[in-house]
Amino acid sequence: MAFDFGVGWVFVGILVLVIFVVVAMVKKRQSMATAVVTFVSIFFVLSIGYVFIINNVQMNSFSSIADGTKIYFNWLYSAFEKAVDITSYVIKQDWIANSTAGK
């Protein structure tokens, strides 16, 4: 039974592996900063790979890569807007405990 991985996912996997190797080689005493950089890098690589693969962005010309980049930043902006909406909704809630709940 063979797995059918697309070329895009193989490329994303190689990039993630390269990031782990580079971070491991450069790791010093700043383990917290290294962890943050690692997670942010993995997020960007996986999210760019996801958006490019889902939208069938071909990486054979500069114009198609530029279009894919525009799609990615629109997706990222939309995700940020949704996070802001959820955060503002949570902040506006009445989080005071019900004083009659224990009686």
Secondary structure by P-SEA (a helix, b strand, c coil): ccccccaaaaaaaaaaaaaaaaaaaacccaaaaaaaaaaaaaaaaaaaaaaaaaaccccccaaaaaaaaaaaaaaaaaaaaaaaaaaaaaaaccccccccccc
